[in-house]
Amino acid sequence: MTGTLEQLESTIATRRGGDASASYVAALFAKGMPKIAQKLGEEAVETVIAAMAGDARGVTGEAADLIFHLMVLLNEAGVPFVDVLAELERREGTSGLAEKAARPKV
């Protein structure tokens, strides 16, 4: 499964500097973080709407869009996906409530 995400991360990185008229990924990067973050938010809302409607097929498609746009945002932020996986591994076995309470206050 992570092989698919690794391939997606590689494809996104490859298309980053491409022709914005020929690549959706290149067009997103050309618009910068505000547009990338907006698209991620839109996909999150669409995933929630599909879930609330009990539309499992819709949730699947919207979740795929959500993950894709998250991967674009991570690339724009300079955060390798492996860092996200490492953070999840670090949290393994810790209560979610305890982990959240231990986070630095911002």
Jmol script that loads the backbone (N, CA, C; Angstrom):
load data "model"
ATOM      1  N   MET A   1       0.814  -1.195   0.000  1.00  0.00           N
ATOM      2  CA  MET A   1       0.000   0.000   0.000  1.00  0.00           C
ATOM      3  C   MET A   1       0.859   1.261   0.000  1.00  0.00           C
ATOM      4  N   THR A   2       1.889   1.309   0.820  1.00  0.00           N
ATOM      5  CA  THR A   2       2.713   2.511   0.824  1.00  0.00           C
ATOM      6  C   THR A   2       3.443   2.673  -0.500  1.00  0.00           C
ATOM      7  N   GLY A   3       3.611   1.591  -1.258  1.00  0.00           N
ATOM      8  CA  GLY A   3       4.223   1.710  -2.580  1.00  0.00           C
ATOM      9  C   GLY A   3       3.419   2.636  -3.477  1.00  0.00           C
ATOM     10  N   THR A   4       2.112   2.560  -3.386  1.00  0.00           N
ATOM     11  CA  THR A   4       1.248   3.440  -4.171  1.00  0.00           C
ATOM     12  C   THR A   4       1.447   4.887  -3.750  1.00  0.00           C
ATOM     13  N   LEU A   5       1.530   5.133  -2.452  1.00  0.00           N
ATOM     14  CA  LEU A   5       1.737   6.494  -1.965  1.00  0.00           C
ATOM     15  C   LEU A   5       3.136   6.998  -2.317  1.00  0.00           C
ATOM     16  N   GLU A   6       4.119   6.117  -2.267  1.00  0.00           N
ATOM     17  CA  GLU A   6       5.472   6.508  -2.673  1.00  0.00           C
ATOM     18  C   GLU A   6       5.499   6.880  -4.145  1.00  0.00           C
ATOM     19  N   GLN A   7       4.804   6.112  -4.976  1.00  0.00           N
ATOM     20  CA  GLN A   7       4.739   6.418  -6.406  1.00  0.00           C
ATOM     21  C   GLN A   7       4.019   7.738  -6.634  1.00  0.00           C
ATOM     22  N   LEU A   8       2.928   7.968  -5.905  1.00  0.00           N
ATOM     23  CA  LEU A   8       2.202   9.228  -6.031  1.00  0.00           C
ATOM     24  C   LEU A   8       3.090  10.398  -5.629  1.00  0.00           C
ATOM     25  N   GLU A   9       3.813  10.252  -4.540  1.00  0.00           N
ATOM     26  CA  GLU A   9       4.717  11.311  -4.086  1.00  0.00           C
ATOM     27  C   GLU A   9       5.759  11.618  -5.158  1.00  0.00           C
ATOM     28  N   SER A  10       6.290  10.583  -5.781  1.00  0.00           N
ATOM     29  CA  SER A  10       7.281  10.754  -6.846  1.00  0.00           C
ATOM     30  C   SER A  10       6.677  11.451  -8.067  1.00  0.00           C
ATOM     31  N   THR A  11       5.484  11.033  -8.453  1.00  0.00           N
ATOM     32  CA  THR A  11       4.813  11.645  -9.605  1.00  0.00           C
ATOM     33  C   THR A  11       4.544  13.123  -9.349  1.00  0.00           C
ATOM     34  N   ILE A  12       4.068  13.444  -8.155  1.00  0.00           N
ATOM     35  CA  ILE A  12       3.801  14.843  -7.797  1.00  0.00           C
ATOM     36  C   ILE A  12       5.087  15.661  -7.879  1.00  0.00           C
ATOM     37  N   ALA A  13       6.170  15.138  -7.334  1.00  0.00           N
ATOM     38  CA  ALA A  13       7.456  15.850  -7.360  1.00  0.00           C
ATOM     39  C   ALA A  13       7.931  16.064  -8.793  1.00  0.00           C
ATOM     40  N   THR A  14       7.750  15.061  -9.633  1.00  0.00           N
ATOM     41  CA  THR A  14       8.178  15.155 -11.031  1.00  0.00           C
ATOM     42  C   THR A  14       7.392  16.221 -11.787  1.00  0.00           C
ATOM     43  N   ARG A  15       6.115  16.319 -11.500  1.00  0.00           N
ATOM     44  CA  ARG A  15       5.260  17.266 -12.224  1.00  0.00           C
ATOM     45  C   ARG A  15       5.302  18.678 -11.658  1.00  0.00           C
ATOM     46  N   ARG A  16       5.951  18.843 -10.541  1.00  0.00           N
ATOM     47  CA  ARG A  16       5.977  20.133  -9.844  1.00  0.00           C
ATOM     48  C   ARG A  16       6.394  21.298 -10.740  1.00  0.00           C
ATOM     49  N   GLY A  17       7.427  21.162 -11.494  1.00  0.00           N
ATOM     50  CA  GLY A  17       7.912  22.267 -12.327  1.00  0.00           C
ATOM     51  C   GLY A  17       7.430  22.192 -13.763  1.00  0.00           C
ATOM     52  N   GLY A  18       6.433  21.359 -14.013  1.00  0.00           N
ATOM     53  CA  GLY A  18       5.969  21.139 -15.376  1.00  0.00           C
ATOM     54  C   GLY A  18       5.115  22.267 -15.926  1.00  0.00           C
ATOM     55  N   ASP A  19       4.597  22.008 -17.098  1.00  0.00           N
ATOM     56  CA  ASP A  19       3.754  22.946 -17.825  1.00  0.00           C
ATOM     57  C   ASP A  19       2.364  22.979 -17.184  1.00  0.00           C
ATOM     58  N   ALA A  20       2.002  24.124 -16.643  1.00  0.00           N
ATOM     59  CA  ALA A  20       0.724  24.260 -15.941  1.00  0.00           C
ATOM     60  C   ALA A  20      -0.470  24.077 -16.870  1.00  0.00           C
ATOM     61  N   SER A  21      -0.265  24.247 -18.163  1.00  0.00           N
ATOM     62  CA  SER A  21      -1.381  24.048 -19.091  1.00  0.00           C
ATOM     63  C   SER A  21      -1.576  22.576 -19.437  1.00  0.00           C
ATOM     64  N   ALA A  22      -0.598  21.756 -19.091  1.00  0.00           N
ATOM     65  CA  ALA A  22      -0.669  20.327 -19.416  1.00  0.00           C
ATOM     66  C   ALA A  22      -0.774  19.428 -18.194  1.00  0.00           C
ATOM     67  N   SER A  23      -0.620  20.003 -16.988  1.00  0.00           N
ATOM     68  CA  SER A  23      -0.592  19.189 -15.776  1.00  0.00           C
ATOM     69  C   SER A  23      -1.366  19.883 -14.658  1.00  0.00           C
ATOM     70  N   TYR A  24      -2.357  19.181 -14.122  1.00  0.00           N
ATOM     71  CA  TYR A  24      -3.127  19.699 -12.997  1.00  0.00           C
ATOM     72  C   TYR A  24      -2.212  19.961 -11.801  1.00  0.00           C
ATOM     73  N   VAL A  25      -1.272  19.045 -11.553  1.00  0.00           N
ATOM     74  CA  VAL A  25      -0.350  19.204 -10.427  1.00  0.00           C
ATOM     75  C   VAL A  25       0.498  20.456 -10.619  1.00  0.00           C
ATOM     76  N   ALA A  26       1.039  20.641 -11.805  1.00  0.00           N
ATOM     77  CA  ALA A  26       1.850  21.835 -12.083  1.00  0.00           C
ATOM     78  C   ALA A  26       1.013  23.104 -11.921  1.00  0.00           C
ATOM     79  N   ALA A  27      -0.256  23.046 -12.347  1.00  0.00           N
ATOM     80  CA  ALA A  27      -1.145  24.209 -12.213  1.00  0.00           C
ATOM     81  C   ALA A  27      -1.395  24.533 -10.739  1.00  0.00           C
ATOM     82  N   LEU A  28      -1.578  23.509  -9.907  1.00  0.00           N
ATOM     83  CA  LEU A  28      -1.752  23.742  -8.471  1.00  0.00           C
ATOM     84  C   LEU A  28      -0.514  24.403  -7.873  1.00  0.00           C
ATOM     85  N   PHE A  29       0.660  23.866  -8.201  1.00  0.00           N
ATOM     86  CA  PHE A  29       1.890  24.435  -7.657  1.00  0.00           C
ATOM     87  C   PHE A  29       2.083  25.876  -8.123  1.00  0.00           C
ATOM     88  N   ALA A  30       1.690  26.163  -9.357  1.00  0.00           N
ATOM     89  CA  ALA A  30       1.832  27.524  -9.881  1.00  0.00           C
ATOM     90  C   ALA A  30       0.971  28.510  -9.101  1.00  0.00           C
ATOM     91  N   LYS A  31      -0.138  28.048  -8.555  1.00  0.00           N
ATOM     92  CA  LYS A  31      -1.040  28.921  -7.791  1.00  0.00           C
ATOM     93  C   LYS A  31      -0.613  29.059  -6.336  1.00  0.00           C
ATOM     94  N   GLY A  32       0.287  28.189  -5.880  1.00  0.00           N
ATOM     95  CA  GLY A  32       0.848  28.324  -4.544  1.00  0.00           C
ATOM     96  C   GLY A  32       0.025  27.686  -3.434  1.00  0.00           C
ATOM     97  N   MET A  33       0.551  27.837  -2.233  1.00  0.00           N
ATOM     98  CA  MET A  33      -0.034  27.202  -1.051  1.00  0.00           C
ATOM     99  C   MET A  33      -1.485  27.602  -0.794  1.00  0.00           C
ATOM    100  N   PRO A  34      -1.877  28.861  -0.989  1.00  0.00           N
ATOM    101  CA  PRO A  34      -3.283  29.185  -0.711  1.00  0.00           C
ATOM    102  C   PRO A  34      -4.259  28.335  -1.537  1.00  0.00           C
ATOM    103  N   LYS A  35      -3.985  28.145  -2.807  1.00  0.00           N
ATOM    104  CA  LYS A  35      -4.883  27.347  -3.651  1.00  0.00           C
ATOM    105  C   LYS A  35      -4.795  25.869  -3.286  1.00  0.00           C
ATOM    106  N   ILE A  36      -3.599  25.384  -3.013  1.00  0.00           N
ATOM    107  CA  ILE A  36      -3.420  23.981  -2.636  1.00  0.00           C
ATOM    108  C   ILE A  36      -4.184  23.698  -1.340  1.00  0.00           C
ATOM    109  N   ALA A  37      -4.042  24.578  -0.358  1.00  0.00           N
ATOM    110  CA  ALA A  37      -4.743  24.402   0.914  1.00  0.00           C
ATOM    111  C   ALA A  37      -6.259  24.486   0.723  1.00  0.00           C
ATOM    112  N   GLN A  38      -6.698  25.390  -0.130  1.00  0.00           N
ATOM    113  CA  GLN A  38      -8.129  25.507  -0.422  1.00  0.00           C
ATOM    114  C   GLN A  38      -8.668  24.212  -1.025  1.00  0.00           C
ATOM    115  N   LYS A  39      -7.936  23.639  -1.981  1.00  0.00           N
ATOM    116  CA  LYS A  39      -8.375  22.391  -2.615  1.00  0.00           C
ATOM    117  C   LYS A  39      -8.422  21.262  -1.590  1.00  0.00           C
ATOM    118  N   LEU A  40      -7.449  21.202  -0.694  1.00  0.00           N
ATOM    119  CA  LEU A  40      -7.457  20.174   0.343  1.00  0.00           C
ATOM    120  C   LEU A  40      -8.695  20.327   1.217  1.00  0.00           C
ATOM    121  N   GLY A  41      -9.004  21.544   1.602  1.00  0.00           N
ATOM    122  CA  GLY A  41     -10.195  21.796   2.404  1.00  0.00           C
ATOM    123  C   GLY A  41     -11.472  21.405   1.686  1.00  0.00           C
ATOM    124  N   GLU A  42     -11.562  21.734   0.399  1.00  0.00           N
ATOM    125  CA  GLU A  42     -12.738  21.368  -0.389  1.00  0.00           C
ATOM    126  C   GLU A  42     -12.918  19.855  -0.427  1.00  0.00           C
ATOM    127  N   GLU A  43     -11.838  19.139  -0.632  1.00  0.00           N
ATOM    128  CA  GLU A  43     -11.915  17.678  -0.707  1.00  0.00           C
ATOM    129  C   GLU A  43     -12.296  17.089   0.649  1.00  0.00           C
ATOM    130  N   ALA A  44     -11.822  17.697   1.732  1.00  0.00           N
ATOM    131  CA  ALA A  44     -12.203  17.221   3.072  1.00  0.00           C
ATOM    132  C   ALA A  44     -13.703  17.385   3.277  1.00  0.00           C
ATOM    133  N   VAL A  45     -14.234  18.536   2.900  1.00  0.00           N
ATOM    134  CA  VAL A  45     -15.668  18.777   3.041  1.00  0.00           C
ATOM    135  C   VAL A  45     -16.460  17.797   2.177  1.00  0.00           C
ATOM    136  N   GLU A  46     -16.027  17.579   0.949  1.00  0.00           N
ATOM    137  CA  GLU A  46     -16.728  16.649   0.061  1.00  0.00           C
ATOM    138  C   GLU A  46     -16.692  15.222   0.611  1.00  0.00           C
ATOM    139  N   THR A  47     -15.603  14.846   1.268  1.00  0.00           N
ATOM    140  CA  THR A  47     -15.514  13.523   1.881  1.00  0.00           C
ATOM    141  C   THR A  47     -16.523  13.411   3.026  1.00  0.00           C
ATOM    142  N   VAL A  48     -16.616  14.439   3.836  1.00  0.00           N
ATOM    143  CA  VAL A  48     -17.567  14.457   4.954  1.00  0.00           C
ATOM    144  C   VAL A  48     -19.003  14.391   4.430  1.00  0.00           C
ATOM    145  N   ILE A  49     -19.294  15.145   3.395  1.00  0.00           N
ATOM    146  CA  ILE A  49     -20.653  15.147   2.828  1.00  0.00           C
ATOM    147  C   ILE A  49     -21.019  13.750   2.335  1.00  0.00           C
ATOM    148  N   ALA A  50     -20.104  13.100   1.630  1.00  0.00           N
ATOM    149  CA  ALA A  50     -20.369  11.741   1.145  1.00  0.00           C
ATOM    150  C   ALA A  50     -20.572  10.779   2.305  1.00  0.00           C
ATOM    151  N   ALA A  51     -19.775  10.925   3.354  1.00  0.00           N
ATOM    152  CA  ALA A  51     -19.918  10.049   4.529  1.00  0.00           C
ATOM    153  C   ALA A  51     -21.259  10.264   5.215  1.00  0.00           C
ATOM    154  N   MET A  52     -21.649  11.508   5.362  1.00  0.00           N
ATOM    155  CA  MET A  52     -22.917  11.818   6.024  1.00  0.00           C
ATOM    156  C   MET A  52     -24.109  11.322   5.208  1.00  0.00           C
ATOM    157  N   ALA A  53     -23.924  11.222   3.897  1.00  0.00           N
ATOM    158  CA  ALA A  53     -24.988  10.727   3.022  1.00  0.00           C
ATOM    159  C   ALA A  53     -25.014   9.203   2.963  1.00  0.00           C
ATOM    160  N   GLY A  54     -24.045   8.558   3.610  1.00  0.00           N
ATOM    161  CA  GLY A  54     -23.976   7.101   3.581  1.00  0.00           C
ATOM    162  C   GLY A  54     -23.545   6.560   2.229  1.00  0.00           C
ATOM    163  N   ASP A  55     -22.816   7.363   1.476  1.00  0.00           N
ATOM    164  CA  ASP A  55     -22.387   7.009   0.118  1.00  0.00           C
ATOM    165  C   ASP A  55     -20.966   6.443   0.150  1.00  0.00           C
ATOM    166  N   ALA A  56     -20.853   5.141   0.355  1.00  0.00           N
ATOM    167  CA  ALA A  56     -19.538   4.506   0.487  1.00  0.00           C
ATOM    168  C   ALA A  56     -18.684   4.701  -0.771  1.00  0.00           C
ATOM    169  N   ARG A  57     -19.286   4.586  -1.932  1.00  0.00           N
ATOM    170  CA  ARG A  57     -18.525   4.780  -3.177  1.00  0.00           C
ATOM    171  C   ARG A  57     -18.041   6.231  -3.280  1.00  0.00           C
ATOM    172  N   GLY A  58     -18.922   7.169  -2.897  1.00  0.00           N
ATOM    173  CA  GLY A  58     -18.530   8.575  -2.894  1.00  0.00           C
ATOM    174  C   GLY A  58     -17.412   8.849  -1.907  1.00  0.00           C
ATOM    175  N   VAL A  59     -17.489   8.228  -0.733  1.00  0.00           N
ATOM    176  CA  VAL A  59     -16.425   8.394   0.260  1.00  0.00           C
ATOM    177  C   VAL A  59     -15.102   7.895  -0.302  1.00  0.00           C
ATOM    178  N   THR A  60     -15.140   6.770  -0.991  1.00  0.00           N
ATOM    179  CA  THR A  60     -13.909   6.221  -1.579  1.00  0.00           C
ATOM    180  C   THR A  60     -13.277   7.206  -2.548  1.00  0.00           C
ATOM    181  N   GLY A  61     -14.069   7.726  -3.466  1.00  0.00           N
ATOM    182  CA  GLY A  61     -13.543   8.673  -4.446  1.00  0.00           C
ATOM    183  C   GLY A  61     -13.066   9.966  -3.824  1.00  0.00           C
ATOM    184  N   GLU A  62     -13.854  10.492  -2.903  1.00  0.00           N
ATOM    185  CA  GLU A  62     -13.477  11.753  -2.253  1.00  0.00           C
ATOM    186  C   GLU A  62     -12.254  11.565  -1.353  1.00  0.00           C
ATOM    187  N   ALA A  63     -12.151  10.421  -0.698  1.00  0.00           N
ATOM    188  CA  ALA A  63     -10.974  10.148   0.135  1.00  0.00           C
ATOM    189  C   ALA A  63      -9.713  10.070  -0.730  1.00  0.00           C
ATOM    190  N   ALA A  64      -9.843   9.484  -1.914  1.00  0.00           N
ATOM    191  CA  ALA A  64      -8.702   9.440  -2.838  1.00  0.00           C
ATOM    192  C   ALA A  64      -8.295  10.863  -3.236  1.00  0.00           C
ATOM    193  N   ASP A  65      -9.285  11.710  -3.537  1.00  0.00           N
ATOM    194  CA  ASP A  65      -8.991  13.111  -3.867  1.00  0.00           C
ATOM    195  C   ASP A  65      -8.345  13.821  -2.679  1.00  0.00           C
ATOM    196  N   LEU A  66      -8.842  13.546  -1.484  1.00  0.00           N
ATOM    197  CA  LEU A  66      -8.311  14.156  -0.268  1.00  0.00           C
ATOM    198  C   LEU A  66      -6.844  13.779  -0.062  1.00  0.00           C
ATOM    199  N   ILE A  67      -6.541  12.503  -0.189  1.00  0.00           N
ATOM    200  CA  ILE A  67      -5.159  12.046  -0.015  1.00  0.00           C
ATOM    201  C   ILE A  67      -4.254  12.641  -1.084  1.00  0.00           C
ATOM    202  N   PHE A  68      -4.739  12.677  -2.326  1.00  0.00           N
ATOM    203  CA  PHE A  68      -3.959  13.269  -3.416  1.00  0.00           C
ATOM    204  C   PHE A  68      -3.608  14.727  -3.095  1.00  0.00           C
ATOM    205  N   HIS A  69      -4.614  15.506  -2.723  1.00  0.00           N
ATOM    206  CA  HIS A  69      -4.359  16.915  -2.448  1.00  0.00           C
ATOM    207  C   HIS A  69      -3.504  17.105  -1.194  1.00  0.00           C
ATOM    208  N   LEU A  70      -3.631  16.207  -0.208  1.00  0.00           N
ATOM    209  CA  LEU A  70      -2.745  16.239   0.951  1.00  0.00           C
ATOM    210  C   LEU A  70      -1.297  16.022   0.516  1.00  0.00           C
ATOM    211  N   MET A  71      -1.093  15.092  -0.386  1.00  0.00           N
ATOM    212  CA  MET A  71       0.265  14.809  -0.869  1.00  0.00           C
ATOM    213  C   MET A  71       0.850  16.024  -1.611  1.00  0.00           C
ATOM    214  N   VAL A  72       0.023  16.727  -2.369  1.00  0.00           N
ATOM    215  CA  VAL A  72       0.479  17.944  -3.047  1.00  0.00           C
ATOM    216  C   VAL A  72       0.858  18.996  -2.000  1.00  0.00           C
ATOM    217  N   LEU A  73       0.011  19.167  -0.988  1.00  0.00           N
ATOM    218  CA  LEU A  73       0.288  20.136   0.064  1.00  0.00           C
ATOM    219  C   LEU A  73       1.581  19.784   0.810  1.00  0.00           C
ATOM    220  N   LEU A  74       1.769  18.514   1.120  1.00  0.00           N
ATOM    221  CA  LEU A  74       2.999  18.104   1.804  1.00  0.00           C
ATOM    222  C   LEU A  74       4.222  18.455   0.970  1.00  0.00           C
ATOM    223  N   ASN A  75       4.150  18.215  -0.337  1.00  0.00           N
ATOM    224  CA  ASN A  75       5.273  18.542  -1.223  1.00  0.00           C
ATOM    225  C   ASN A  75       5.535  20.039  -1.201  1.00  0.00           C
ATOM    226  N   GLU A  76       4.481  20.827  -1.318  1.00  0.00           N
ATOM    227  CA  GLU A  76       4.642  22.287  -1.305  1.00  0.00           C
ATOM    228  C   GLU A  76       5.246  22.752   0.024  1.00  0.00           C
ATOM    229  N   ALA A  77       4.890  22.094   1.114  1.00  0.00           N
ATOM    230  CA  ALA A  77       5.399  22.464   2.439  1.00  0.00           C
ATOM    231  C   ALA A  77       6.797  21.897   2.709  1.00  0.00           C
ATOM    232  N   GLY A  78       7.299  21.067   1.798  1.00  0.00           N
ATOM    233  CA  GLY A  78       8.622  20.471   1.988  1.00  0.00           C
ATOM    234  C   GLY A  78       8.635  19.358   3.014  1.00  0.00           C
ATOM    235  N   VAL A  79       7.493  18.696   3.188  1.00  0.00           N
ATOM    236  CA  VAL A  79       7.377  17.618   4.174  1.00  0.00           C
ATOM    237  C   VAL A  79       7.265  16.281   3.444  1.00  0.00           C
ATOM    238  N   PRO A  80       8.287  15.436   3.522  1.00  0.00           N
ATOM    239  CA  PRO A  80       8.193  14.113   2.899  1.00  0.00           C
ATOM    240  C   PRO A  80       7.134  13.259   3.599  1.00  0.00           C
ATOM    241  N   PHE A  81       6.419  12.468   2.826  1.00  0.00           N
ATOM    242  CA  PHE A  81       5.375  11.617   3.398  1.00  0.00           C
ATOM    243  C   PHE A  81       5.939  10.678   4.452  1.00  0.00           C
ATOM    244  N   VAL A  82       7.188  10.270   4.289  1.00  0.00           N
ATOM    245  CA  VAL A  82       7.815   9.379   5.271  1.00  0.00           C
ATOM    246  C   VAL A  82       7.857  10.040   6.650  1.00  0.00           C
ATOM    247  N   ASP A  83       7.924  11.369   6.711  1.00  0.00           N
ATOM    248  CA  ASP A  83       7.898  12.074   7.997  1.00  0.00           C
ATOM    249  C   ASP A  83       6.529  11.938   8.658  1.00  0.00           C
ATOM    250  N   VAL A  84       5.480  11.951   7.858  1.00  0.00           N
ATOM    251  CA  VAL A  84       4.126  11.765   8.391  1.00  0.00           C
ATOM    252  C   VAL A  84       3.993  10.350   8.950  1.00  0.00           C
ATOM    253  N   LEU A  85       4.505   9.376   8.194  1.00  0.00           N
ATOM    254  CA  LEU A  85       4.456   7.988   8.670  1.00  0.00           C
ATOM    255  C   LEU A  85       5.248   7.827   9.961  1.00  0.00           C
ATOM    256  N   ALA A  86       6.404   8.483  10.041  1.00  0.00           N
ATOM    257  CA  ALA A  86       7.218   8.409  11.261  1.00  0.00           C
ATOM    258  C   ALA A  86       6.470   9.009  12.456  1.00  0.00           C
ATOM    259  N   GLU A  87       5.730  10.082  12.218  1.00  0.00           N
ATOM    260  CA  GLU A  87       4.953  10.691  13.308  1.00  0.00           C
ATOM    261  C   GLU A  87       3.841   9.750  13.759  1.00  0.00           C
ATOM    262  N   LEU A  88       3.189   9.088  12.812  1.00  0.00           N
ATOM    263  CA  LEU A  88       2.160   8.113  13.177  1.00  0.00           C
ATOM    264  C   LEU A  88       2.756   6.957  13.973  1.00  0.00           C
ATOM    265  N   GLU A  89       3.942   6.500  13.562  1.00  0.00           N
ATOM    266  CA  GLU A  89       4.620   5.424  14.296  1.00  0.00           C
ATOM    267  C   GLU A  89       4.982   5.876  15.706  1.00  0.00           C
ATOM    268  N   ARG A  90       5.429   7.138  15.837  1.00  0.00           N
ATOM    269  CA  ARG A  90       5.788   7.674  17.153  1.00  0.00           C
ATOM    270  C   ARG A  90       4.572   7.668  18.084  1.00  0.00           C
ATOM    271  N   ARG A  91       3.412   7.932  17.520  1.00  0.00           N
ATOM    272  CA  ARG A  91       2.190   8.002  18.323  1.00  0.00           C
ATOM    273  C   ARG A  91       1.594   6.636  18.625  1.00  0.00           C
ATOM    274  N   GLU A  92       2.038   5.609  17.947  1.00  0.00           N
ATOM    275  CA  GLU A  92       1.479   4.267  18.125  1.00  0.00           C
ATOM    276  C   GLU A  92       1.544   3.857  19.591  1.00  0.00           C
ATOM    277  N   GLY A  93       0.428   3.364  20.091  1.00  0.00           N
ATOM    278  CA  GLY A  93       0.364   2.874  21.458  1.00  0.00           C
ATOM    279  C   GLY A  93       0.130   3.958  22.494  1.00  0.00           C
ATOM    280  N   THR A  94      -0.022   5.195  22.049  1.00  0.00           N
ATOM    281  CA  THR A  94      -0.274   6.296  22.967  1.00  0.00           C
ATOM    282  C   THR A  94      -1.743   6.692  22.861  1.00  0.00           C
ATOM    283  N   SER A  95      -2.363   6.925  23.959  1.00  0.00           N
ATOM    284  CA  SER A  95      -3.739   7.407  23.956  1.00  0.00           C
ATOM    285  C   SER A  95      -3.816   8.698  23.151  1.00  0.00           C
ATOM    286  N   GLY A  96      -4.817   8.811  22.315  1.00  0.00           N
ATOM    287  CA  GLY A  96      -5.003  10.042  21.549  1.00  0.00           C
ATOM    288  C   GLY A  96      -5.203  11.246  22.437  1.00  0.00           C
ATOM    289  N   LEU A  97      -5.892  11.050  23.539  1.00  0.00           N
ATOM    290  CA  LEU A  97      -6.105  12.149  24.482  1.00  0.00           C
ATOM    291  C   LEU A  97      -4.792  12.580  25.129  1.00  0.00           C
ATOM    292  N   ALA A  98      -3.972  11.594  25.510  1.00  0.00           N
ATOM    293  CA  ALA A  98      -2.681  11.914  26.139  1.00  0.00           C
ATOM    294  C   ALA A  98      -1.736  12.560  25.133  1.00  0.00           C
ATOM    295  N   GLU A  99      -1.733  12.057  23.920  1.00  0.00           N
ATOM    296  CA  GLU A  99      -0.853  12.607  22.887  1.00  0.00           C
ATOM    297  C   GLU A  99      -1.216  14.065  22.608  1.00  0.00           C
ATOM    298  N   LYS A 100      -2.504  14.337  22.475  1.00  0.00           N
ATOM    299  CA  LYS A 100      -2.955  15.701  22.190  1.00  0.00           C
ATOM    300  C   LYS A 100      -2.605  16.629  23.357  1.00  0.00           C
ATOM    301  N   ALA A 101      -2.791  16.163  24.578  1.00  0.00           N
ATOM    302  CA  ALA A 101      -2.502  16.987  25.751  1.00  0.00           C
ATOM    303  C   ALA A 101      -0.998  17.303  25.871  1.00  0.00           C
ATOM    304  N   ALA A 102      -0.160  16.417  25.347  1.00  0.00           N
ATOM    305  CA  ALA A 102       1.295  16.613  25.437  1.00  0.00           C
ATOM    306  C   ALA A 102       1.846  17.533  24.354  1.00  0.00           C
ATOM    307  N   ARG A 103       1.041  17.868  23.354  1.00  0.00           N
ATOM    308  CA  ARG A 103       1.516  18.739  22.281  1.00  0.00           C
ATOM    309  C   ARG A 103       1.781  20.132  22.808  1.00  0.00           C
ATOM    310  N   PRO A 104       2.824  20.781  22.254  1.00  0.00           N
ATOM    311  CA  PRO A 104       3.083  22.169  22.664  1.00  0.00           C
ATOM    312  C   PRO A 104       1.892  23.061  22.295  1.00  0.00           C
ATOM    313  N   LYS A 105       1.578  23.989  23.154  1.00  0.00           N
ATOM    314  CA  LYS A 105       0.478  24.924  22.892  1.00  0.00           C
ATOM    315  C   LYS A 105       0.964  25.999  21.919  1.00  0.00           C
ATOM    316  N   VAL A 106       0.147  26.272  20.907  1.00  0.00           N
ATOM    317  CA  VAL A 106       0.511  27.303  19.924  1.00  0.00           C
ATOM    318  C   VAL A 106      -0.358  28.512  20.027  1.00  0.00           C
TER     319      VAL A 106
END
end "model"
wireframe off; spacefill off
backbone 0.3
color backbone group
